[in-house]
Amino acid sequence: MDCDIIHKTRGGDWHENERIGISHAALITCTKAQSHQQEDSCSCEIKYIAEPVSYEEFFTKYLILNQPCLFGQFLTSSWRSCKEWIVNNEPNFESLERLFSNEGKTVVPIANCKQEEYSSHPKEDMTLSQYLQYWETYRSKGHPPDMDCLYLKDWHFTKAFPNYDAYQTPVYFQSDWMNDFWESRSDTDDDYRFVYMGPKGSWTPLHADVFRSYSWSANVCGRKKWILFPPGQEVYLQDNLGHLAFDLCSPELNDDRKYPKYKNLQHRIEVIQEKGEVIFVPSGWHHQVFNLEDTISINHNWVNGCNIWISWQYIKQCLLEVKHEIRDCQDMEGWEEHCQLMLKASSGINYSDFYKFMHTAAQQRFKWLGYNKTDNVHCPAASEENTGQTISQNDKDKGIMCTTPDFPTDIKSLPTCTCRELINHYIFDLCQIKKIISDMMSDEDFIHILQNCVKGLQRPDILIEGLNDVCEKYAFSSMQE
C-alpha cells in the first residue's frame, strides 16, 4: 500500500525563545513509553507543522513515537544562509565564492550521481571554486545528460567555518548527544553537521542514517523529493541476496526473481520539501532523496534519549553480522577484539566508543544537575544564586539542582523554560542511559572487552549506581507527590 499524505496541523502557543524542557507528566509518560517502543510502528502520513509548536509537543508526538514531520519556513526565515547564499531562490554563486572559497583553498567532497560504487556514489575532492564553476556551467547548459551530475555532500561546514553563523539549530533538535560527544573527543575532528549543494537531478541513494540516528534537513533554496519507508519495510526492498536496493527508480525492482518481496511493500511516503522547510527523519527510516531544482541544504544527524535504544540495538546487530562474516576465524587469538575493529570499520563505532559515548552523556547531565556521586550532594556551583532560578526544597532534599552555566551556549540563555522542566529532561536522558548501561553490563561481548572499554572512565557498575540514585530516588519517587 503506497502512502503519500501530508497532514497540516496548526501549532499552539509559541515563544521566540522556546527552549528544551518537558513537564513531569511527559517525563513519566515518555519514560514508560520507551519500554514499549516499537521500531516498526508507523503512522502512514507525515504531518506539516505550519506554525510553531512547543518543544514538549514535538518531544511527545515525534521524537518518542519516532514519526516524521515537515516544518514550515518559520524555522529558517532569520538564517544568515537564507539571506547571503541565495538570490531569487537560486544559489548565489558569486556570494558563495566570495565568502568561502578562501582564495581557492577550500576543499569539499563531491559525489558523482551518475556512477555507482559499493552501493554508493563515488566521491572525490574538489576545491569549492572548481565545484561552483562546474555547477554554473552545468546549470547554464540546462543540466545536459552527457555531463556528470556532481553533488557536493557531507561537507563539514561548521568545522571549516566555525565563526560564520550560517544557521541556528532549531530548539526541537538541540538535545544532540552525538555531536556533543564527537566535539568532546580528542582522537577525531569529525562531526555530523553537513552542508549539501547540488544541481537539479542530483540525488542520494536509498539508505538509513548512520547509527540509525535521527536527521533533520533544511532547504536554504530549491526543492527536494523525499521517499521514506518506516522501519521494517526495508526487507521488501532487498534483493534475493539480502542487499538493499540502490535506486528506487530501477526497473529491476519489478523483477520478482531478483526482488521477490518487493510486491509485498506496504508503506511508502513521498514528500516534496520546499525552500525554507525543514524535514525531520526519524530513526531507522530508510529514504531516498532527489533534488528537483538546484538546491542547497543544511543537515544534521543526531541521537538523544528518545532514540538511543534503537541505535544501541543497531550496533549490536552490526556486531552479530561481523561475527557471522568471520565465524570461520573464531578460534584465532584476539578474535573478539578483531570483531570490534571490524565493527568500527564498517559502522563507524565499536563497543568501547559507545560506552565512552554513554559515559560522556551521563557525566554531562550529572554536571548540569549539580549531582556529585562521591558524596551524593549537589555541587557548590549549583545554587539559586548561580543559576538565577527557583529551586524547590524537594529538589534540594534529593541533592539534585539545576545548573545551567555549562549547558550548550545556544540554549542556556533562553528564559522560557522553568528549571523544573529542564531537570525533567535531564532525568529522562539519564533513565535512558541507565537502560543502555544495564543492557551493556549483561552483554557477553561487552564484558569480554570491558578492561579496554573503561580506561580513564568510571566502571559501568559505579556509573550505574549514580544513575540509580538519580533515576530512582528522584524521578519515580516523585510520582507519589
TIVEX-55022 format. One line per 2 residues: number of its first residue (from 1); their letters; for each residue x, y, z of C-alpha. Coordinates in pm, 1 decimal, decimal comma, padded with zeros to 6 digits. Layout:
NUM> a> X:Y:Z | ...
This chain:
1> md> 00000,0:00000,0:00000,0 | 00153,0:00328,0:-00110,6
3> cd> 00100,5:00634,8:00106,5 | 00159,9:00994,6:00005,2
5> ii> -00005,7:01203,9:00274,3 | 00082,0:01538,8:00424,6
7> hk> -00145,1:01640,7:00711,2 | -00129,2:02006,9:00808,9
9> tr> -00151,2:02097,4:01173,9 | -00153,6:02434,3:01342,2
11> gg> 00075,1:02497,4:01633,9 | -00003,8:02603,9:01984,0
13> dw> 00142,0:02890,2:02183,8 | 00493,6:02983,2:02078,6
15> he> 00770,3:03179,2:02237,2 | 01054,4:03302,1:02020,8
17> ne> 01289,4:03186,4:02295,6 | 01135,1:02839,9:02333,2
19> ri> 01385,6:02605,6:02495,3 | 01434,3:02241,8:02581,9
21> gi> 01222,0:02113,3:02868,9 | 00940,2:01870,0:02945,8
23> sh> 00673,9:01855,2:03213,0 | 00679,2:01594,7:03487,9
25> aa> 00377,8:01421,4:03329,4 | 00566,3:01394,8:02999,8
27> li> 00871,4:01259,5:03184,8 | 00671,1:00974,8:03338,4
29> tc> 00460,8:00901,2:03028,4 | 00753,1:00903,6:02786,3
31> tk> 00982,0:00701,2:03010,5 | 00715,5:00432,1:03027,1
33> aq> 00658,9:00457,5:02651,7 | 01027,7:00388,3:02590,6
35> sh> 00983,7:00046,4:02746,3 | 00732,4:-00042,5:02475,5
37> qq> 00878,1:00146,9:02182,0 | 00823,4:-00041,2:01859,4
39> ed> 01062,1:00034,9:01578,0 | 00807,3:-00087,8:01324,5
41> sc> 00520,2:00130,3:01446,8 | 00402,4:00363,8:01173,2
43> sc> 00150,7:00632,6:01104,7 | 00118,9:00634,2:00728,4
45> ei> 00131,3:01010,5:00697,6 | 00371,6:01296,2:00752,0
47> ky> 00235,4:01598,3:00932,4 | 00309,7:01950,0:00816,3
49> ia> 00374,1:02189,2:01105,2 | 00284,0:02526,9:00959,4
51> ep> 00321,5:02722,5:01282,8 | 00543,8:02675,6:01587,6
53> vs> 00459,8:02411,5:01846,8 | 00609,1:02368,8:02192,7
55> ye> 00921,3:02158,8:02243,9 | 00720,9:01918,2:02460,0
57> ef> 00467,9:01859,9:02181,9 | 00744,3:01772,2:01937,1
59> ft> 00912,0:01555,0:02201,4 | 00598,5:01351,3:02276,3
61> ky> 00445,0:01329,3:01927,7 | 00750,3:01287,8:01704,8
63> li> 01072,5:01206,6:01892,4 | 00925,1:00946,7:02127,8
65> ln> 00691,0:00797,6:01867,5 | 00964,9:00803,0:01600,3
67> qp> 00738,7:00971,2:01346,0 | 00841,0:01211,3:01064,7
69> cl> 00715,2:01564,8:01014,5 | 00778,1:01866,7:00793,7
71> fg> 00818,8:02216,1:00941,5 | 00724,5:02536,2:00762,4
73> qf> 00956,5:02824,9:00685,5 | 00930,3:02981,2:01032,2
75> lt> 01236,3:02785,0:01149,8 | 01471,1:02921,9:00882,3
77> ss> 01339,3:03267,6:00793,9 | 01602,9:03450,6:01001,0
79> wr> 01902,7:03238,3:00899,0 | 02203,0:03418,4:00761,0
81> sc> 02248,7:03146,8:00497,3 | 01897,3:03213,8:00366,4
83> ke> 01998,9:03574,5:00302,1 | 02362,5:03552,4:00184,9
85> wi> 02377,9:03221,4:-00002,3 | 02088,1:03268,9:-00243,1
87> vn> 01922,6:03517,9:-00473,1 | 01568,6:03472,8:-00610,8
89> ne> 01557,0:03123,4:-00455,8 | 01864,7:03019,4:-00652,7
91> pn> 02226,1:02967,9:-00547,7 | 02423,6:03290,0:-00535,0
93> fe> 02747,1:03160,5:-00685,6 | 02926,3:03492,1:-00655,5
95> sl> 02846,7:03522,2:-00287,1 | 02941,4:03159,8:-00211,7
97> er> 03273,6:03207,1:-00389,3 | 03347,0:03532,1:-00206,4
99> lf> 03251,5:03402,3:00136,3 | 03400,1:03053,5:00138,4
101> sn> 03649,4:02985,2:-00142,0 | 03942,1:03106,8:00069,9
103> eg> 04130,7:03204,8:-00244,0 | 04071,0:02863,3:-00396,5
105> kt> 04197,3:02668,4:-00093,9 | 03865,1:02534,0:00042,3
107> vv> 03830,8:02164,0:-00040,4 | 03491,2:01993,0:-00049,6
109> pi> 03370,9:01630,8:-00102,7 | 03194,8:01570,0:-00435,6
111> an> 02982,3:01267,2:-00532,5 | 02915,6:01163,6:-00891,8
113> ck> 02545,1:01083,6:-00917,8 | 02587,7:00900,2:-01247,8
115> qe> 02816,2:00632,5:-01106,6 | 02775,4:00353,2:-00852,8
117> ey> 03048,9:00212,3:-00632,3 | 02987,0:-00016,7:-00334,7
119> ss> 02617,3:00078,3:-00321,4 | 02700,3:00448,6:-00312,2
121> hp> 02808,7:00731,8:-00537,7 | 03189,7:00751,8:-00562,4
123> ke> 03343,1:01064,2:-00413,2 | 03643,2:01278,4:-00485,3
125> dm> 03771,6:01608,9:-00351,5 | 03749,7:01935,1:-00542,9
127> tl> 03807,8:02293,3:-00443,8 | 03488,9:02484,9:-00378,3
129> sq> 03585,0:02723,9:-00658,3 | 03612,4:02437,1:-00906,4
131> yl> 03277,8:02295,9:-00799,9 | 03096,1:02630,2:-00824,1
133> qy> 03240,5:02682,3:-01171,7 | 03122,5:02335,2:-01274,6
135> we> 02776,9:02396,8:-01126,8 | 02730,5:02728,3:-01307,4
137> ty> 02832,3:02566,8:-01636,8 | 02611,0:02261,2:-01585,1
139> rs> 02318,7:02485,4:-01497,0 | 02371,0:02728,8:-01786,2
141> kg> 02369,4:02434,5:-02030,3 | 02037,9:02307,8:-01893,5
143> hp> 02175,2:02012,2:-01694,1 | 02270,6:01810,5:-02005,1
145> pd> 02266,0:01427,8:-01981,9 | 02612,6:01396,4:-02136,3
147> md> 02775,0:01578,5:-01841,5 | 02845,4:01427,9:-01499,7
149> cl> 02594,8:01521,2:-01230,3 | 02813,4:01620,1:-00935,8
151> yl> 02679,2:01666,6:-00583,0 | 02862,6:01846,0:-00300,4
153> kd> 02757,6:01647,0:00004,8 | 02865,8:01574,5:00362,2
155> wh> 03065,9:01897,8:00378,4 | 03160,4:01965,9:00742,7
157> ft> 03083,7:02333,2:00700,3 | 03076,6:02436,7:01066,1
159> ka> 03418,0:02276,0:01117,7 | 03555,8:02461,0:00815,5
161> fp> 03399,9:02798,2:00906,3 | 03333,7:02798,6:01283,0
163> ny> 03299,6:03178,3:01301,9 | 03033,2:03203,9:01032,1
165> da> 02686,3:03165,5:01184,9 | 02503,8:03024,0:00883,5
167> yq> 02206,8:02897,3:01086,9 | 02073,9:02829,2:01434,6
169> tp> 01985,6:02471,7:01524,1 | 01608,6:02471,4:01589,2
171> vy> 01519,2:02407,3:01952,6 | 01344,7:02081,9:01860,3
173> fq> 01677,5:01929,1:01756,2 | 01909,6:02074,7:02020,2
175> sd> 01919,4:01772,3:02252,2 | 02204,3:01630,3:02045,2
177> wm> 02420,5:01376,8:02226,0 | 02605,0:01267,5:01914,9
179> nd> 02759,0:01596,3:01807,3 | 02826,1:01691,5:02170,6
181> fw> 03023,0:01368,4:02210,8 | 03215,8:01399,1:01887,1
183> es> 03310,2:01757,6:01973,6 | 03446,8:01640,3:02310,4
185> rs> 03677,0:01380,5:02153,1 | 04046,6:01445,5:02102,7
187> dt> 04101,8:01147,3:01871,2 | 03892,1:01280,6:01583,1
189> dd> 03794,5:01607,7:01419,4 | 03468,0:01469,1:01288,0
191> dy> 03106,9:01573,2:01341,5 | 02764,9:01506,6:01191,9
193> rf> 02670,2:01856,4:01074,2 | 02672,4:01898,5:00698,5
195> vy> 02601,7:02129,2:00407,6 | 02477,6:01983,3:00078,3
197> mg> 02481,1:02168,6:-00256,1 | 02366,2:02011,9:-00578,4
199> pk> 02215,6:02078,4:-00919,6 | 01876,4:01971,3:-01040,4
201> gs> 01883,5:01593,7:-01084,4 | 02139,3:01519,1:-00812,3
203> wt> 02026,1:01256,7:-00563,6 | 02113,1:01032,9:-00269,1
205> pl> 02060,9:00654,0:-00294,0 | 01831,3:00456,9:-00065,8
207> ha> 01973,8:00431,9:00286,8 | 01908,8:00469,5:00659,4
209> dv> 02115,7:00719,2:00854,5 | 02437,4:00649,5:01043,9
211> fr> 02391,6:00464,5:01377,9 | 02018,3:00473,8:01294,1
213> sy> 02026,4:00833,5:01413,5 | 01762,3:01098,8:01364,4
215> sw> 01826,3:01355,3:01095,6 | 01692,2:01695,2:01007,0
217> sa> 01739,1:01872,4:00675,2 | 01659,8:02234,3:00591,1
219> nv> 01634,6:02368,3:00237,3 | 01816,5:02700,2:00206,0
221> cg> 01698,4:02710,2:-00154,5 | 01548,3:02470,2:-00404,8
223> rk> 01314,1:02172,2:-00370,9 | 01364,9:01808,8:-00272,3
225> kw> 01157,9:01495,8:-00316,6 | 01182,2:01252,0:-00026,1
227> il> 01068,3:00888,7:-00041,8 | 01054,4:00738,2:00307,0
229> fp> 00988,8:00391,5:00444,2 | 00911,6:00312,3:00810,7
231> pg> 01135,5:00063,5:00994,3 | 01061,0:-00291,2:00884,6
233> qe> 00974,0:-00202,0:00525,8 | 01335,9:-00228,0:00413,7
235> vy> 01309,4:-00608,3:00398,3 | 01080,1:-00566,2:00096,2
237> lq> 01345,3:-00351,4:-00072,3 | 01618,8:-00616,5:-00054,2
239> dn> 01720,3:-00844,9:-00337,4 | 01741,8:-01224,0:-00318,1
241> lg> 02089,1:-01191,4:-00160,6 | 01968,8:-00953,6:00111,7
243> hl> 02124,6:-00642,3:-00042,8 | 01929,2:-00316,7:-00020,9
245> af> 01813,9:-00162,5:-00348,6 | 02039,4:00118,5:-00468,2
247> dl> 01781,5:00320,6:-00664,9 | 01405,3:00312,0:-00623,5
249> cs> 01369,7:00418,2:-00986,5 | 01537,5:00099,9:-01109,9
251> pe> 01310,4:-00126,2:-01318,5 | 01484,7:-00423,5:-01154,8
253> ln> 01261,6:-00377,5:-00851,2 | 00974,6:-00522,0:-01054,9
255> dd> 01171,8:-00839,0:-01130,7 | 01027,1:-01098,3:-00891,9
257> rk> 01331,2:-01318,9:-00936,0 | 01570,6:-01051,5:-00807,7
259> yp> 01339,2:-00867,7:-00564,7 | 01090,9:-01137,0:-00459,0
261> ky> 00947,8:-00940,2:-00164,8 | 00903,1:-00600,6:-00332,9
263> kn> 00542,9:-00672,9:-00430,0 | 00459,4:-00702,8:-00059,1
265> lq> 00577,2:-00348,8:00025,9 | 00311,5:-00184,8:00242,9
267> hr> 00420,6:00167,8:00341,4 | 00583,4:00433,4:00124,0
269> ie> 00563,0:00806,8:00193,5 | 00654,6:01074,5:-00061,3
271> vi> 00714,9:01435,5:00042,3 | 00804,5:01747,1:-00154,4
273> qe> 01015,8:01983,0:00057,1 | 01012,6:02348,3:-00048,0
275> kg> 01255,2:02633,3:00017,5 | 01292,3:02712,9:00386,5
277> ev> 01116,0:02399,6:00505,2 | 01275,7:02153,0:00747,0
279> if> 01209,4:01779,7:00743,8 | 01255,8:01553,5:01045,6
281> vp> 01354,1:01195,4:00954,5 | 01317,9:00950,9:01245,7
283> sg> 01548,8:00664,1:01342,7 | 01570,1:00370,2:01107,6
285> wh> 01350,7:00520,0:00835,7 | 01508,1:00432,3:00500,7
287> hq> 01486,0:00709,3:00245,3 | 01596,5:00823,1:-00098,3
289> vf> 01621,5:01193,0:-00185,6 | 01610,0:01379,2:-00518,6
291> nl> 01689,9:01745,0:-00586,6 | 01411,1:01871,3:-00811,7
293> ed> 01586,8:02206,7:-00855,2 | 01931,7:02347,8:-00785,6
295> ti> 01932,6:02305,5:-00409,4 | 02133,4:02395,4:-00100,7
297> si> 02050,1:02226,0:00229,0 | 02180,8:02208,0:00585,5
299> nh> 02162,6:01868,9:00756,5 | 02236,4:01719,7:01098,2
301> nw> 02239,6:01363,1:01223,8 | 02178,6:01332,1:01594,7
303> vn> 02095,3:01092,5:01876,3 | 01937,4:01156,1:02214,3
305> gc> 01745,8:00978,4:02488,8 | 01446,8:00916,6:02264,0
307> ni> 01629,6:00702,6:02008,0 | 01947,4:00584,8:02180,5
309> wi> 01799,8:00239,1:02241,1 | 01738,4:00199,1:01866,3
311> sw> 02099,1:00299,6:01797,9 | 02232,4:00052,3:02054,6
313> qy> 02023,7:-00233,0:01912,5 | 02151,1:-00148,0:01564,6
315> ik> 02515,3:-00157,3:01678,1 | 02460,0:-00493,3:01847,5
317> qc> 02307,9:-00625,7:01526,0 | 02606,3:-00496,0:01327,8
319> ll> 02840,0:-00688,3:01558,9 | 02637,9:-01007,4:01507,0
321> ev> 02677,3:-00961,7:01132,4 | 03052,3:-00909,6:01168,2
323> kh> 03086,1:-01222,6:01382,3 | 02886,3:-01421,5:01129,9
325> ei> 03100,8:-01291,8:00844,4 | 03427,4:-01413,0:01004,7
327> rd> 03289,2:-01707,5:01201,4 | 03545,3:-01940,4:01042,6
329> cq> 03818,1:-01748,1:01229,3 | 03665,4:-01753,3:01576,7
331> dm> 03939,4:-01981,3:01713,2 | 04205,3:-01720,7:01638,0
333> eg> 04367,4:-01536,5:01928,5 | 04206,4:-01198,5:01988,5
335> we> 03900,0:-01281,2:01777,7 | 03665,3:-01065,1:01987,3
337> eh> 03898,7:-00765,9:01962,8 | 03926,0:-00818,1:01588,3
339> cq> 03547,0:-00822,4:01562,4 | 03541,1:-00485,5:01739,5
341> lm> 03793,0:-00346,4:01489,6 | 03577,3:-00465,4:01200,9
343> lk> 03265,5:-00325,6:01368,5 | 03423,0:00019,0:01387,9
345> as> 03543,9:-00002,3:01027,7 | 03200,0:-00099,9:00897,3
347> sg> 02966,5:00106,9:01115,0 | 03187,8:00388,7:01246,1
349> in> 03173,1:00291,8:01613,5 | 03252,6:-00004,5:01838,3
351> ys> 03152,7:-00104,7:02192,0 | 03437,2:00087,4:02352,8
353> df> 03341,6:00408,5:02172,8 | 02975,8:00353,2:02254,5
355> yk> 03049,5:00315,3:02624,9 | 03252,3:00637,8:02614,4
357> fm> 02955,1:00797,5:02438,5 | 02714,4:00692,5:02715,4
359> ht> 02963,5:00782,3:02988,3 | 03011,5:01132,7:02845,1
361> aa> 02636,1:01191,1:02811,2 | 02577,9:01078,1:03170,3
363> qq> 02858,3:01289,5:03318,1 | 02739,3:01599,2:03132,6
365> rf> 02391,2:01561,4:03279,1 | 02520,6:01488,2:03627,5
367> kw> 02716,6:01812,5:03599,0 | 02421,8:02013,1:03469,6
369> lg> 02206,2:01877,6:03752,3 | 02477,9:01957,2:04004,7
371> yn> 02482,9:01591,7:04107,9 | 02800,5:01455,2:04269,1
373> kt> 02812,6:01077,7:04312,8 | 03104,7:01098,4:04558,0
375> dn> 02903,5:01248,1:04839,8 | 02551,0:01234,6:04694,5
377> vh> 02502,8:01608,4:04732,9 | 02480,1:01891,5:04487,7
379> cp> 02790,5:02064,6:04359,6 | 02870,0:02409,3:04501,2
381> aa> 02812,5:02568,0:04161,4 | 02450,8:02457,3:04161,9
383> se> 02277,9:02717,4:04373,0 | 01996,9:02962,7:04330,1
385> en> 02248,2:03245,3:04339,5 | 02445,2:03098,6:04048,4
387> tg> 02155,0:02981,2:03833,6 | 01916,6:03267,2:03898,6
389> qt> 01630,0:03015,7:03906,0 | 01397,8:02898,6:04180,0
391> is> 01480,8:02552,8:04313,2 | 01226,8:02366,4:04521,8
393> qn> 01308,6:02234,3:04867,9 | 01212,6:01889,8:04738,0
395> dk> 01490,3:01909,0:04478,6 | 01736,9:02030,9:04738,0
397> dk> 01649,6:01738,9:04965,6 | 01725,0:01496,6:04680,3
399> gi> 02063,2:01657,1:04619,6 | 01964,3:01743,2:04263,4
401> mc> 01986,5:02100,8:04149,6 | 01951,4:02282,4:03820,1
403> tt> 02274,4:02435,6:03695,8 | 02280,7:02599,7:03354,5
405> pd> 02620,4:02774,5:03314,6 | 02776,6:02473,7:03137,2
407> fp> 02477,2:02399,5:02918,7 | 02536,4:02445,0:02542,5
409> td> 02559,2:02816,6:02471,4 | 02289,7:02818,8:02206,0
411> ik> 02018,7:02736,3:02459,5 | 02147,1:02820,8:02805,5
413> sl> 02032,2:03183,6:02788,0 | 01676,6:03113,8:02677,1
415> pt> 01440,2:03204,7:02960,1 | 01100,3:03048,8:02888,8
417> ct> 01164,7:02700,3:03025,5 | 01141,0:02655,6:03401,4
419> cr> 01418,5:02491,5:03596,0 | 01179,0:02207,3:03675,8
421> el> 01115,2:02129,4:03307,0 | 01486,3:02129,3:03232,0
423> in> 01552,6:01891,6:03523,1 | 01280,2:01661,0:03391,4
425> hy> 01454,4:01642,4:03054,8 | 01788,2:01556,2:03216,7
427> if> 01621,4:01288,3:03428,9 | 01460,9:01136,0:03120,2
429> dl> 01800,7:01130,1:02949,4 | 01967,9:00962,3:03247,2
431> cq> 01695,2:00699,7:03268,8 | 01761,5:00606,5:02907,1
433> ik> 02136,9:00591,6:02967,4 | 02071,3:00367,0:03266,8
435> ki> 01875,2:00131,1:03043,2 | 02164,1:00116,2:02795,0
437> is> 02437,0:00065,0:03057,7 | 02233,0:-00210,3:03226,4
439> dm> 02199,6:-00388,1:02893,9 | 02570,4:-00347,1:02816,8
441> ms> 02662,3:-00499,4:03154,5 | 02471,1:-00816,1:03060,1
443> de> 02620,5:-00834,7:02710,3 | 02891,8:-01102,3:02681,2
445> df> 03076,5:-00916,7:02406,4 | 03097,3:-00603,5:02619,2
447> ih> 03205,3:-00799,4:02926,7 | 03485,5:-00961,3:02728,6
449> il> 03640,3:-00626,7:02630,7 | 03543,1:-00442,7:02949,2
451> qn> 03900,0:-00372,7:03060,8 | 03978,8:-00183,9:02740,1
453> cv> 03645,0:-00000,2:02740,5 | 03673,4:00169,7:03078,0
455> kg> 04029,9:00301,1:03074,7 | 04016,5:00650,7:03221,2
457> lq> 03640,5:00624,5:03282,6 | 03411,6:00516,8:03562,9
459> rp> 03342,7:00145,0:03563,5 | 02988,3:00066,3:03449,5
461> di> 02891,6:-00069,3:03791,8 | 02992,7:00261,9:03951,8
463> li> 02819,6:00460,9:03679,5 | 02500,2:00261,5:03721,5
465> eg> 02496,7:00344,5:04095,3 | 02485,7:00714,2:04012,4
467> ln> 02218,9:00656,6:03750,0 | 02012,0:00461,5:04000,6
469> dv> 02049,9:00741,0:04256,2 | 01912,0:00997,8:04015,5
471> ce> 01650,6:00792,1:03830,9 | 01503,1:00601,8:04121,4
473> ky> 01536,7:00846,6:04409,7 | 01421,4:01144,1:04206,4
475> af> 01212,2:01065,9:03902,5 | 00993,3:00787,9:04025,1
477> ss> 00969,1:00867,6:04394,7 | 00818,1:01196,6:04285,6
479> mq> 00535,1:01010,8:04112,6 | 00380,8:00980,8:04459,5
481> e> 00396,4:01354,0:04531,2
